Amino acid sequence: MSTNTWNIEELKQQLYNEELHALREAGLLQESTIDYLERYRQTYEPGQGVHYQTGDPAVNYYDSEQYVNIVRRDISKMLSRAVQQGNLSVVAHAVGLTNKEDSDLPFQQLLQLENLIHGDRFKIPIFTGGQGGGKSYFAYLLAKYKARLCERDGEAYSVVTNSLTAVQENDDIDELVDSPQKLWDYRLANQGTIVFVFDEASSFLDSKAAGNASDLATFVPFLRRLRKMGILPIIVSHRAMDIGTDIRNLDSVVFIDKPDRKTAVFYDSYEAQQAEEALFEITGFSSEDRYEYDTDDLFISWKWDGLEDVVDQFKNPEKLRNVWEKWGIIRELKEKRDKIEELEQLKTERKELAQEAWELDEYDKKEIAEFAGVSPQTVASWNLHKEI
């Protein structure tokens, strides 16, 4: 919806009702108000204030009447000033906060998720929890959210997984990747961010399982390099203990425990998870905006093919550079191919529009040539005609 036609009172009301706890982080409050609310947050005890809707004790500071009233006052000032000054970028930002199409996670929780999985220092999520807790559900939702962030920022991206049925059920999951070699080959051949959903990982990353220990010892340096290569692995396990110790101890991982389908608890380390010292918790979420998957997928696979060769390339800068340059040529060639295909499609659409303009019976071919940015000879070659 255009910000020019937005009913400002309706916008304020939506912000009041749905986004109160996100506005501080979103920059829609004055600096002095932010400072006050930060002190209020730090000293707030659960139940200290009255809930702004129910009148019951407010567990969260951002649900208290005091917080809500302060925020409402500042929202009104901010939006009214923006409208008077014609600052539509502020209004557009507010409109964006009330857009719930992608997910019904609260905006503040989306911001926390974004900080974890987006940007140069993203974390590697490891999902844990019992059967039926919705680990894969949230993993594929998180993958979709990462894709949306890349789209928002104009970044190229692709999504891969080791689940065959997930590939078959989602046109925008690009490929089945079930070995380090395939993941590395896919990285070399494609631009942008790669989101890799590694489902049922505990079956393959358990250091106590037969034959896994030596592979895991080699896999850890591979996993460390994934962030540098622009690959976000989303690892779905069962118990955290099922994941090899060296992987659990990586600084780049974040543990997401799924005690039930509607709850996700985030921990910044395995030790924090054991001590139940959570970063934050998300509850009550559900969204259809995720990749489809089969809870009874029998075609989830992972092989260790090519692991040692790939890690050997990482250890040899000269070899790695040669491989990267070779595939860089292939990537560039593919990009040119795609651009040419897009150009051909645009040319076809231009010709079709020229035909429609000719059928209007208001313009001659010279004018149509000028509109289309081509020569009259080119228009003549299009054989424009009118229905009799």
C-alpha positions as YAML, in Angstrom:
chain: A
units: angstrom
residues:
- id: 1
  name: MET
  ca: [0.00, 0.00, 0.00]
- id: 2
  name: SER
  ca: [1.32, 3.47, -0.87]
- id: 3
  name: THR
  ca: [2.55, 5.56, 2.07]
- id: 4
  name: ASN
  ca: [0.87, 8.54, 0.36]
- id: 5
  name: THR
  ca: [-2.58, 7.07, 0.95]
- id: 6
  name: TRP
  ca: [-2.03, 5.46, 4.34]
- id: 7
  name: ASN
  ca: [-4.55, 6.49, 6.98]
- id: 8
  name: ILE
  ca: [-2.15, 7.74, 9.66]
- id: 9
  name: GLU
  ca: [-4.53, 7.03, 12.54]
- id: 10
  name: GLU
  ca: [-4.98, 3.46, 11.32]
- id: 11
  name: LEU
  ca: [-1.21, 3.12, 11.10]
- id: 12
  name: LYS
  ca: [-0.76, 4.41, 14.64]
- id: 13
  name: GLN
  ca: [-3.40, 2.01, 15.93]
- id: 14
  name: GLN
  ca: [-1.72, -0.98, 14.28]
- id: 15
  name: LEU
  ca: [1.60, 0.04, 15.80]
- id: 16
  name: TYR
  ca: [-0.02, 0.49, 19.20]
- id: 17
  name: ASN
  ca: [-1.70, -2.89, 19.14]
- id: 18
  name: GLU
  ca: [0.86, -5.12, 17.52]
- id: 19
  name: GLU
  ca: [4.39, -3.71, 17.60]
- id: 20
  name: LEU
  ca: [4.87, -1.98, 20.93]
- id: 21
  name: HIS
  ca: [7.77, -4.12, 22.06]
- id: 22
  name: ALA
  ca: [9.64, -3.69, 18.75]
- id: 23
  name: LEU
  ca: [9.60, 0.07, 18.37]
- id: 24
  name: ARG
  ca: [12.60, 0.80, 20.55]
- id: 25
  name: GLU
  ca: [14.77, -1.45, 18.42]
- id: 26
  name: ALA
  ca: [13.17, -0.19, 15.21]
- id: 27
  name: GLY
  ca: [14.14, 3.46, 15.76]
- id: 28
  name: LEU
  ca: [10.65, 4.96, 15.94]
- id: 29
  name: LEU
  ca: [11.19, 6.52, 19.36]
- id: 30
  name: GLN
  ca: [13.14, 9.59, 20.46]
- id: 31
  name: GLU
  ca: [16.59, 9.14, 21.96]
- id: 32
  name: SER
  ca: [15.54, 10.44, 25.39]
- id: 33
  name: THR
  ca: [12.60, 8.02, 25.43]
- id: 34
  name: ILE
  ca: [14.87, 5.14, 24.47]
- id: 35
  name: ASP
  ca: [17.19, 5.95, 27.39]
- id: 36
  name: TYR
  ca: [14.26, 6.05, 29.81]
- id: 37
  name: LEU
  ca: [12.77, 2.81, 28.55]
- id: 38
  name: GLU
  ca: [16.15, 1.11, 28.74]
- id: 39
  name: ARG
  ca: [16.41, 1.99, 32.43]
- id: 40
  name: TYR
  ca: [12.79, 0.86, 32.88]
- id: 41
  name: ARG
  ca: [13.59, -2.48, 31.22]
- id: 42
  name: GLN
  ca: [16.66, -3.06, 33.39]
- id: 43
  name: THR
  ca: [14.80, -2.49, 36.65]
- id: 44
  name: TYR
  ca: [11.49, -4.10, 35.70]
- id: 45
  name: GLU
  ca: [10.44, -7.14, 37.71]
- id: 46
  name: PRO
  ca: [7.88, -9.61, 36.22]
- id: 47
  name: GLY
  ca: [4.41, -8.62, 37.41]
- id: 48
  name: GLN
  ca: [5.59, -5.19, 38.57]
- id: 49
  name: GLY
  ca: [3.27, -3.29, 36.22]
- id: 50
  name: VAL
  ca: [-0.31, -3.70, 35.03]
- id: 51
  name: HIS
  ca: [-0.89, -5.31, 31.63]
- id: 52
  name: TYR
  ca: [-2.11, -2.64, 29.20]
- id: 53
  name: GLN
  ca: [-4.87, -4.91, 27.79]
- id: 54
  name: THR
  ca: [-5.97, -7.31, 30.53]
- id: 55
  name: GLY
  ca: [-5.29, -5.38, 33.73]
- id: 56
  name: ASP
  ca: [-3.47, -8.41, 35.12]
- id: 57
  name: PRO
  ca: [0.17, -8.21, 36.30]
- id: 58
  name: ALA
  ca: [2.38, -7.77, 33.23]
- id: 59
  name: VAL
  ca: [5.15, -10.36, 32.99]
- id: 60
  name: ASN
  ca: [7.00, -8.46, 30.25]
- id: 61
  name: TYR
  ca: [8.03, -4.83, 30.65]
- id: 62
  name: TYR
  ca: [6.78, -3.97, 27.16]
- id: 63
  name: ASP
  ca: [3.24, -5.12, 28.05]
- id: 64
  name: SER
  ca: [2.93, -2.76, 31.03]
- id: 65
  name: GLU
  ca: [0.63, 0.28, 30.87]
- id: 66
  name: GLN
  ca: [3.49, 2.61, 31.71]
- id: 67
  name: TYR
  ca: [5.59, 1.39, 28.78]
- id: 68
  name: VAL
  ca: [2.63, 1.39, 26.38]
- id: 69
  name: ASN
  ca: [1.52, 4.92, 27.27]
- id: 70
  name: ILE
  ca: [5.02, 6.32, 26.76]
- id: 71
  name: VAL
  ca: [5.40, 4.55, 23.44]
- id: 72
  name: ARG
  ca: [1.99, 5.67, 22.19]
- id: 73
  name: ARG
  ca: [2.81, 9.28, 22.96]
- id: 74
  name: ASP
  ca: [6.10, 9.11, 21.08]
- id: 75
  name: ILE
  ca: [4.65, 7.25, 18.09]
- id: 76
  name: SER
  ca: [2.02, 9.96, 17.67]
- id: 77
  name: LYS
  ca: [4.65, 12.70, 17.80]
- id: 78
  name: MET
  ca: [7.03, 10.91, 15.44]
- id: 79
  name: LEU
  ca: [4.45, 10.03, 12.78]
- id: 80
  name: SER
  ca: [2.64, 13.37, 12.95]
- id: 81
  name: ARG
  ca: [5.93, 15.23, 12.52]
- id: 82
  name: ALA
  ca: [6.92, 12.95, 9.63]
- id: 83
  name: VAL
  ca: [3.62, 13.57, 7.84]
- id: 84
  name: GLN
  ca: [3.81, 17.35, 8.35]
- id: 85
  name: GLN
  ca: [7.38, 17.45, 7.02]
- id: 86
  name: GLY
  ca: [6.63, 15.11, 4.12]
- id: 87
  name: ASN
  ca: [9.14, 12.58, 5.44]
- id: 88
  name: LEU
  ca: [7.55, 9.53, 3.84]
- id: 89
  name: SER
  ca: [10.55, 7.31, 4.55]
- id: 90
  name: VAL
  ca: [9.62, 7.30, 8.25]
- id: 91
  name: VAL
  ca: [6.01, 6.48, 7.41]
- id: 92
  name: ALA
  ca: [7.14, 3.76, 4.99]
- id: 93
  name: HIS
  ca: [9.28, 2.24, 7.74]
- id: 94
  name: ALA
  ca: [6.29, 2.20, 10.08]
- id: 95
  name: VAL
  ca: [4.13, 0.63, 7.37]
- id: 96
  name: GLY
  ca: [6.75, -2.09, 6.99]
- id: 97
  name: LEU
  ca: [6.52, -2.91, 10.68]
- id: 98
  name: THR
  ca: [2.80, -3.60, 10.42]
- id: 99
  name: ASN
  ca: [3.18, -5.87, 7.37]
- id: 100
  name: LYS
  ca: [2.68, -9.42, 8.67]
- id: 101
  name: GLU
  ca: [2.68, -11.34, 5.39]
- id: 102
  name: ASP
  ca: [5.95, -13.23, 5.85]
- id: 103
  name: SER
  ca: [5.48, -14.46, 9.40]
- id: 104
  name: ASP
  ca: [3.44, -13.91, 12.51]
- id: 105
  name: LEU
  ca: [6.51, -13.84, 14.74]
- id: 106
  name: PRO
  ca: [6.56, -10.57, 16.73]
- id: 107
  name: PHE
  ca: [8.84, -8.00, 15.13]
- id: 108
  name: GLN
  ca: [11.25, -7.84, 18.07]
- id: 109
  name: GLN
  ca: [11.80, -11.59, 17.81]
- id: 110
  name: LEU
  ca: [12.38, -11.26, 14.06]
- id: 111
  name: LEU
  ca: [15.06, -8.67, 14.80]
- id: 112
  name: GLN
  ca: [16.76, -11.06, 17.22]
- id: 113
  name: LEU
  ca: [16.63, -13.83, 14.62]
- id: 114
  name: GLU
  ca: [18.05, -11.50, 11.99]
- id: 115
  name: ASN
  ca: [21.01, -10.64, 14.22]
- id: 116
  name: LEU
  ca: [21.78, -14.35, 14.59]
- id: 117
  name: ILE
  ca: [21.53, -15.53, 10.99]
- id: 118
  name: HIS
  ca: [22.20, -12.50, 8.79]
- id: 119
  name: GLY
  ca: [25.26, -10.37, 8.08]
- id: 120
  name: ASP
  ca: [28.95, -11.29, 8.08]
- id: 121
  name: ARG
  ca: [29.01, -12.75, 11.61]
- id: 122
  name: PHE
  ca: [25.98, -15.03, 11.44]
- id: 123
  name: LYS
  ca: [25.72, -18.04, 13.74]
- id: 124
  name: ILE
  ca: [25.22, -21.69, 12.78]
- id: 125
  name: PRO
  ca: [21.88, -22.84, 14.29]
- id: 126
  name: ILE
  ca: [21.75, -26.33, 15.80]
- id: 127
  name: PHE
  ca: [18.21, -27.51, 16.60]
- id: 128
  name: THR
  ca: [17.67, -29.94, 19.48]
- id: 129
  name: GLY
  ca: [14.59, -31.47, 21.06]
- id: 130
  name: GLY
  ca: [12.44, -34.57, 21.21]
- id: 131
  name: GLN
  ca: [10.29, -36.21, 18.57]
- id: 132
  name: GLY
  ca: [7.39, -34.02, 17.43]
- id: 133
  name: GLY
  ca: [8.84, -30.79, 18.80]
- id: 134
  name: GLY
  ca: [8.83, -29.11, 15.41]
- id: 135
  name: LYS
  ca: [12.60, -28.92, 14.85]
- id: 136
  name: SER
  ca: [12.40, -29.38, 11.09]
- id: 137
  name: TYR
  ca: [9.32, -27.11, 10.92]
- id: 138
  name: PHE
  ca: [11.24, -24.23, 12.49]
- id: 139
  name: ALA
  ca: [14.43, -25.05, 10.56]
- id: 140
  name: TYR
  ca: [12.66, -24.71, 7.21]
- id: 141
  name: LEU
  ca: [10.88, -21.57, 8.46]
- id: 142
  name: LEU
  ca: [14.28, -20.14, 9.43]
- id: 143
  name: ALA
  ca: [15.69, -21.04, 6.01]
- id: 144
  name: LYS
  ca: [12.82, -19.19, 4.34]
- id: 145
  name: TYR
  ca: [13.36, -16.18, 6.60]
- id: 146
  name: LYS
  ca: [17.06, -16.07, 5.67]
- id: 147
  name: ALA
  ca: [16.04, -16.18, 2.00]
- id: 148
  name: ARG
  ca: [13.63, -13.27, 2.58]
- id: 149
  name: LEU
  ca: [16.42, -11.25, 4.23]
- id: 150
  name: CYS
  ca: [18.66, -11.86, 1.21]
- id: 151
  name: GLU
  ca: [15.84, -10.77, -1.12]
- id: 152
  name: ARG
  ca: [15.28, -7.65, 0.97]
- id: 153
  name: ASP
  ca: [18.96, -6.71, 0.76]
- id: 154
  name: GLY
  ca: [19.25, -7.49, -2.94]
- id: 155
  name: GLU
  ca: [21.64, -10.40, -2.33]
- id: 156
  name: ALA
  ca: [21.81, -13.50, -4.50]
- id: 157
  name: TYR
  ca: [20.96, -16.68, -2.58]
- id: 158
  name: SER
  ca: [20.05, -20.32, -2.99]
- id: 159
  name: VAL
  ca: [18.73, -23.04, -0.68]
- id: 160
  name: VAL
  ca: [19.90, -26.66, -0.59]
- id: 161
  name: THR
  ca: [19.25, -29.60, 1.73]
- id: 162
  name: ASN
  ca: [20.06, -33.26, 2.28]
- id: 163
  name: SER
  ca: [16.33, -34.14, 2.20]
- id: 164
  name: LEU
  ca: [15.16, -35.46, -1.16]
- id: 165
  name: THR
  ca: [11.46, -34.91, -0.47]
- id: 166
  name: ALA
  ca: [12.09, -31.29, 0.57]
- id: 167
  name: VAL
  ca: [13.78, -30.72, -2.80]
- id: 168
  name: GLN
  ca: [10.89, -32.38, -4.61]
- id: 169
  name: GLU
  ca: [8.21, -30.40, -2.74]
- id: 170
  name: ASN
  ca: [9.80, -26.93, -3.13]
- id: 171
  name: ASP
  ca: [10.57, -25.42, -6.51]
- id: 172
  name: ASP
  ca: [12.82, -22.85, -4.87]
- id: 173
  name: ILE
  ca: [15.01, -25.40, -3.06]
- id: 174
  name: ASP
  ca: [17.66, -25.77, -5.70]
- id: 175
  name: GLU
  ca: [19.41, -29.06, -5.15]
- id: 176
  name: LEU
  ca: [19.95, -32.17, -3.05]
- id: 177
  name: VAL
  ca: [23.33, -31.83, -1.33]
- id: 178
  name: ASP
  ca: [24.31, -34.91, 0.65]
- id: 179
  name: SER
  ca: [28.11, -34.76, 0.98]
- id: 180
  name: PRO
  ca: [30.88, -32.21, 1.67]
- id: 181
  name: GLN
  ca: [32.05, -32.58, -1.93]
- id: 182
  name: LYS
  ca: [28.60, -31.73, -3.33]
- id: 183
  name: LEU
  ca: [28.27, -28.75, -0.99]
- id: 184
  name: TRP
  ca: [31.70, -27.47, -2.03]
- id: 185
  name: ASP
  ca: [30.96, -28.02, -5.73]
- id: 186
  name: TYR
  ca: [27.67, -26.16, -5.35]
- id: 187
  name: ARG
  ca: [29.48, -23.30, -3.59]
- id: 188
  name: LEU
  ca: [31.99, -23.04, -6.43]
- id: 189
  name: ALA
  ca: [29.30, -23.03, -9.11]
- id: 190
  name: ASN
  ca: [26.90, -20.49, -7.57]
- id: 191
  name: GLN
  ca: [26.98, -16.88, -6.46]
- id: 192
  name: GLY
  ca: [25.62, -15.37, -3.25]
- id: 193
  name: THR
  ca: [24.55, -16.85, 0.05]
- id: 194
  name: ILE
  ca: [23.79, -20.57, 0.31]
- id: 195
  name: VAL
  ca: [21.37, -21.81, 2.98]
- id: 196
  name: PHE
  ca: [21.98, -25.50, 3.75]
- id: 197
  name: VAL
  ca: [19.35, -27.34, 5.82]
- id: 198
  name: PHE
  ca: [21.16, -30.38, 7.28]
- id: 199
  name: ASP
  ca: [18.28, -32.57, 8.49]
- id: 200
  name: GLU
  ca: [18.61, -35.54, 10.86]
- id: 201
  name: ALA
  ca: [22.21, -34.47, 11.43]
- id: 202
  name: SER
  ca: [22.56, -36.42, 14.67]
- id: 203
  name: SER
  ca: [22.57, -39.62, 12.60]
- id: 204
  name: PHE
  ca: [25.74, -38.43, 10.86]
- id: 205
  name: LEU
  ca: [27.51, -36.13, 13.35]
- id: 206
  name: ASP
  ca: [27.58, -38.42, 16.38]
- id: 207
  name: SER
  ca: [31.24, -39.01, 17.26]
- id: 208
  name: LYS
  ca: [30.32, -42.27, 19.02]
- id: 209
  name: ALA
  ca: [28.71, -43.82, 15.95]
- id: 210
  name: ALA
  ca: [30.70, -46.40, 14.04]
- id: 211
  name: GLY
  ca: [33.14, -44.83, 11.59]
- id: 212
  name: ASN
  ca: [32.13, -41.24, 12.34]
- id: 213
  name: ALA
  ca: [34.94, -40.14, 14.66]
- id: 214
  name: SER
  ca: [37.68, -39.71, 12.06]
- id: 215
  name: ASP
  ca: [35.30, -38.05, 9.60]
- id: 216
  name: LEU
  ca: [34.09, -35.62, 12.26]
- id: 217
  name: ALA
  ca: [37.66, -34.65, 13.14]
- id: 218
  name: THR
  ca: [38.09, -33.62, 9.51]
- id: 219
  name: PHE
  ca: [34.60, -32.14, 9.23]
- id: 220
  name: VAL
  ca: [35.10, -29.55, 11.99]
- id: 221
  name: PRO
  ca: [37.58, -27.39, 10.01]
- id: 222
  name: PHE
  ca: [35.23, -27.72, 7.03]
- id: 223
  name: LEU
  ca: [32.33, -26.46, 9.16]
- id: 224
  name: ARG
  ca: [34.45, -23.56, 10.39]
- id: 225
  name: ARG
  ca: [35.05, -22.45, 6.82]
- id: 226
  name: LEU
  ca: [31.39, -22.46, 5.83]
- id: 227
  name: ARG
  ca: [30.69, -18.97, 7.16]
- id: 228
  name: LYS
  ca: [33.68, -17.56, 5.28]
- id: 229
  name: MET
  ca: [32.31, -19.18, 2.14]
- id: 230
  name: GLY
  ca: [28.87, -17.60, 2.61]
- id: 231
  name: ILE
  ca: [27.13, -20.85, 3.56]
- id: 232
  name: LEU
  ca: [24.59, -20.88, 6.41]
- id: 233
  name: PRO
  ca: [24.16, -24.46, 7.68]
- id: 234
  name: ILE
  ca: [20.96, -25.04, 9.66]
- id: 235
  name: ILE
  ca: [21.59, -28.26, 11.56]
- id: 236
  name: VAL
  ca: [18.65, -30.36, 12.82]
- id: 237
  name: SER
  ca: [19.60, -32.84, 15.56]
- id: 238
  name: HIS
  ca: [17.87, -34.54, 18.49]
- id: 239
  name: ARG
  ca: [19.87, -34.15, 21.68]
- id: 240
  name: ALA
  ca: [22.78, -31.71, 21.74]
- id: 241
  name: MET
  ca: [24.85, -34.61, 23.06]
- id: 242
  name: ASP
  ca: [24.29, -36.38, 19.73]
- id: 243
  name: ILE
  ca: [26.48, -33.78, 18.03]
- id: 244
  name: GLY
  ca: [30.25, -34.30, 18.24]
- id: 245
  name: THR
  ca: [32.00, -32.40, 21.05]
- id: 246
  name: ASP
  ca: [34.23, -30.38, 18.70]
- id: 247
  name: ILE
  ca: [31.16, -29.12, 16.84]
- id: 248
  name: ARG
  ca: [29.28, -28.32, 20.06]
- id: 249
  name: ASN
  ca: [32.24, -26.24, 21.25]
- id: 250
  name: LEU
  ca: [32.51, -24.04, 18.16]
- id: 251
  name: ASP
  ca: [32.09, -20.34, 18.95]
- id: 252
  name: SER
  ca: [30.03, -19.89, 15.80]
- id: 253
  name: VAL
  ca: [27.08, -22.10, 16.81]
- id: 254
  name: VAL
  ca: [23.82, -21.22, 18.57]
- id: 255
  name: PHE
  ca: [21.62, -23.95, 20.08]
- id: 256
  name: ILE
  ca: [17.86, -23.79, 19.55]
- id: 257
  name: ASP
  ca: [15.92, -26.16, 21.80]
- id: 258
  name: LYS
  ca: [12.40, -27.16, 20.72]
- id: 259
  name: PRO
  ca: [10.55, -28.47, 23.79]
- id: 260
  name: ASP
  ca: [7.28, -28.32, 21.81]
- id: 261
  name: ARG
  ca: [6.00, -27.16, 18.42]
- id: 262
  name: LYS
  ca: [5.19, -23.62, 19.53]
- id: 263
  name: THR
  ca: [8.34, -22.86, 21.53]
- id: 264
  name: ALA
  ca: [11.97, -22.24, 20.57]
- id: 265
  name: VAL
  ca: [14.59, -21.42, 23.21]
- id: 266
  name: PHE
  ca: [17.92, -19.96, 22.06]
- id: 267
  name: TYR
  ca: [21.27, -20.56, 23.81]
- id: 268
  name: ASP
  ca: [24.64, -19.13, 22.79]
- id: 269
  name: SER
  ca: [26.57, -22.25, 23.83]
- id: 270
  name: TYR
  ca: [26.14, -25.87, 24.85]
- id: 271
  name: GLU
  ca: [27.13, -24.96, 28.41]
- id: 272
  name: ALA
  ca: [24.45, -22.26, 28.52]
- id: 273
  name: GLN
  ca: [21.89, -24.80, 27.33]
- id: 274
  name: GLN
  ca: [22.88, -27.20, 30.10]
- id: 275
  name: ALA
  ca: [22.63, -24.37, 32.64]
- id: 276
  name: GLU
  ca: [19.31, -23.21, 31.10]
- id: 277
  name: GLU
  ca: [20.70, -19.69, 30.58]
- id: 278
  name: ALA
  ca: [18.73, -18.69, 27.49]
- id: 279
  name: LEU
  ca: [19.46, -15.80, 25.14]
- id: 280
  name: PHE
  ca: [15.76, -15.44, 24.38]
- id: 281
  name: GLU
  ca: [12.64, -17.51, 23.76]
- id: 282
  name: ILE
  ca: [10.08, -17.47, 20.96]
- id: 283
  name: THR
  ca: [6.59, -18.78, 21.68]
- id: 284
  name: GLY
  ca: [3.30, -19.06, 19.85]
- id: 285
  name: PHE
  ca: [4.74, -18.85, 16.35]
- id: 286
  name: SER
  ca: [3.32, -20.47, 13.26]
- id: 287
  name: SER
  ca: [3.71, -19.63, 9.61]
- id: 288
  name: GLU
  ca: [2.93, -21.12, 6.24]
- id: 289
  name: ASP
  ca: [5.81, -19.09, 4.81]
- id: 290
  name: ARG
  ca: [8.37, -21.86, 5.06]
- id: 291
  name: TYR
  ca: [9.72, -24.61, 2.86]
- id: 292
  name: GLU
  ca: [7.65, -27.80, 2.76]
- id: 293
  name: TYR
  ca: [9.13, -31.00, 4.15]
- id: 294
  name: ASP
  ca: [8.04, -34.55, 5.00]
- id: 295
  name: THR
  ca: [8.14, -35.47, 8.68]
- id: 296
  name: ASP
  ca: [8.52, -39.13, 7.68]
- id: 297
  name: ASP
  ca: [11.14, -38.53, 4.99]
- id: 298
  name: LEU
  ca: [13.00, -41.78, 4.32]
- id: 299
  name: PHE
  ca: [15.34, -40.14, 1.81]
- id: 300
  name: ILE
  ca: [17.50, -38.00, 4.07]
- id: 301
  name: SER
  ca: [21.11, -38.89, 3.42]
- id: 302
  name: TRP
  ca: [24.66, -37.78, 4.12]
- id: 303
  name: LYS
  ca: [27.90, -39.32, 2.90]
- id: 304
  name: TRP
  ca: [31.44, -38.24, 3.68]
- id: 305
  name: ASP
  ca: [32.51, -38.30, 0.02]
- id: 306
  name: GLY
  ca: [35.33, -35.92, -0.85]
- id: 307
  name: LEU
  ca: [35.72, -34.50, 2.66]
- id: 308
  name: GLU
  ca: [39.49, -34.98, 2.90]
- id: 309
  name: ASP
  ca: [40.07, -33.56, -0.60]
- id: 310
  name: VAL
  ca: [37.99, -30.48, 0.15]
- id: 311
  name: VAL
  ca: [39.70, -29.82, 3.49]
- id: 312
  name: ASP
  ca: [43.07, -30.34, 1.79]
- id: 313
  name: GLN
  ca: [42.16, -27.56, -0.64]
- id: 314
  name: PHE
  ca: [41.35, -25.29, 2.30]
- id: 315
  name: LYS
  ca: [44.80, -25.95, 3.76]
- id: 316
  name: ASN
  ca: [46.55, -25.16, 0.46]
- id: 317
  name: PRO
  ca: [45.94, -21.48, -0.46]
- id: 318
  name: GLU
  ca: [47.47, -21.87, -3.93]
- id: 319
  name: LYS
  ca: [45.29, -24.86, -4.79]
- id: 320
  name: LEU
  ca: [42.21, -23.15, -3.35]
- id: 321
  name: ARG
  ca: [42.85, -20.01, -5.38]
- id: 322
  name: ASN
  ca: [43.26, -22.00, -8.60]
- id: 323
  name: VAL
  ca: [40.03, -23.90, -8.03]
- id: 324
  name: TRP
  ca: [38.15, -20.73, -7.11]
- id: 325
  name: GLU
  ca: [39.41, -18.87, -10.19]
- id: 326
  name: LYS
  ca: [38.48, -21.74, -12.49]
- id: 327
  name: TRP
  ca: [34.96, -21.92, -11.13]
- id: 328
  name: GLY
  ca: [34.77, -18.13, -11.12]
- id: 329
  name: ILE
  ca: [34.96, -18.25, -14.91]
- id: 330
  name: ILE
  ca: [32.12, -20.79, -14.99]
- id: 331
  name: ARG
  ca: [30.00, -18.70, -12.60]
- id: 332
  name: GLU
  ca: [30.54, -15.60, -14.72]
- id: 333
  name: LEU
  ca: [29.64, -17.52, -17.87]
- id: 334
  name: LYS
  ca: [26.40, -18.70, -16.22]
- id: 335
  name: GLU
  ca: [25.59, -15.15, -15.13]
- id: 336
  name: LYS
  ca: [26.02, -13.89, -18.68]
- id: 337
  name: ARG
  ca: [23.80, -16.72, -19.92]
- id: 338
  name: ASP
  ca: [21.08, -15.78, -17.44]
- id: 339
  name: LYS
  ca: [21.30, -12.10, -18.34]
- id: 340
  name: ILE
  ca: [21.04, -12.89, -22.04]
- id: 341
  name: GLU
  ca: [17.96, -15.04, -21.36]
- id: 342
  name: GLU
  ca: [16.42, -12.15, -19.42]
- id: 343
  name: LEU
  ca: [17.28, -9.77, -22.25]
- id: 344
  name: GLU
  ca: [15.64, -12.05, -24.82]
- id: 345
  name: GLN
  ca: [12.52, -12.19, -22.69]
- id: 346
  name: LEU
  ca: [12.46, -8.39, -22.43]
- id: 347
  name: LYS
  ca: [12.81, -8.11, -26.20]
- id: 348
  name: THR
  ca: [9.86, -10.46, -26.66]
- id: 349
  name: GLU
  ca: [7.75, -8.44, -24.23]
- id: 350
  name: ARG
  ca: [8.74, -5.19, -25.98]
- id: 351
  name: LYS
  ca: [7.60, -6.59, -29.32]
- id: 352
  name: GLU
  ca: [4.28, -7.70, -27.80]
- id: 353
  name: LEU
  ca: [3.71, -4.24, -26.32]
- id: 354
  name: ALA
  ca: [4.51, -2.66, -29.68]
- id: 355
  name: GLN
  ca: [1.82, -4.85, -31.22]
- id: 356
  name: GLU
  ca: [-0.67, -3.68, -28.58]
- id: 357
  name: ALA
  ca: [0.28, -0.05, -29.22]
- id: 358
  name: TRP
  ca: [-0.24, -0.58, -32.98]
- id: 359
  name: GLU
  ca: [-3.70, -2.07, -32.35]
- id: 360
  name: LEU
  ca: [-4.70, 1.11, -30.48]
- id: 361
  name: ASP
  ca: [-4.78, 2.73, -33.92]
- id: 362
  name: GLU
  ca: [-3.44, 6.00, -32.47]
- id: 363
  name: TYR
  ca: [0.27, 5.81, -33.33]
- id: 364
  name: ASP
  ca: [2.19, 5.24, -36.53]
- id: 365
  name: LYS
  ca: [5.16, 2.90, -36.74]
- id: 366
  name: LYS
  ca: [7.67, 5.73, -36.52]
- id: 367
  name: GLU
  ca: [6.21, 6.81, -33.17]
- id: 368
  name: ILE
  ca: [6.17, 3.22, -31.92]
- id: 369
  name: ALA
  ca: [9.83, 2.87, -32.92]
- id: 370
  name: GLU
  ca: [10.63, 5.96, -30.87]
- id: 371
  name: PHE
  ca: [8.71, 4.66, -27.85]
- id: 372
  name: ALA
  ca: [10.47, 1.28, -28.08]
- id: 373
  name: GLY
  ca: [13.93, 2.77, -28.59]
- id: 374
  name: VAL
  ca: [14.53, 0.95, -31.89]
- id: 375
  name: SER
  ca: [14.84, 1.91, -35.53]
- id: 376
  name: PRO
  ca: [11.82, 2.07, -37.87]
- id: 377
  name: GLN
  ca: [13.43, -0.81, -39.78]
- id: 378
  name: THR
  ca: [13.29, -2.97, -36.65]
- id: 379
  name: VAL
  ca: [9.62, -2.17, -36.16]
- id: 380
  name: ALA
  ca: [9.00, -3.05, -39.80]
- id: 381
  name: SER
  ca: [10.62, -6.45, -39.20]
- id: 382
  name: TRP
  ca: [8.15, -7.14, -36.38]
- id: 383
  name: ASN
  ca: [5.29, -7.40, -38.91]
- id: 384
  name: LEU
  ca: [2.83, -5.49, -36.75]
- id: 385
  name: HIS
  ca: [-0.74, -6.13, -37.83]
- id: 386
  name: LYS
  ca: [-4.28, -5.26, -36.91]
- id: 387
  name: GLU
  ca: [-7.10, -7.70, -36.43]
- id: 388
  name: ILE
  ca: [-9.74, -7.40, -39.15]
...
